[in-house]
């Protein structure tokens, strides 16, 4: 006597296929934080109109230039 394994009907299989993504979506939504914004969103652009920030950017651009060796011609004009 052979043991037969009951096979699900197409409707049962389709119901299972449709149910699984819904369950995954539900569990995924439950694991997300309430505030989905990235921490950088709070910082980005927050210093746009800040004079101190603008000065820091200016100095940050000038510093590498100040560390480069000057040409002999430039030194002569700055020392005179």
Secondary structure, DSSP 8 states (H G I E B T S, - for coil): ---------HHHHHHHHHHHHHHHHHHHHHHS-S--S-HHHHHTTTTTT-HHHHHHHHHHHHHHHHHS---HHHHHHHH-
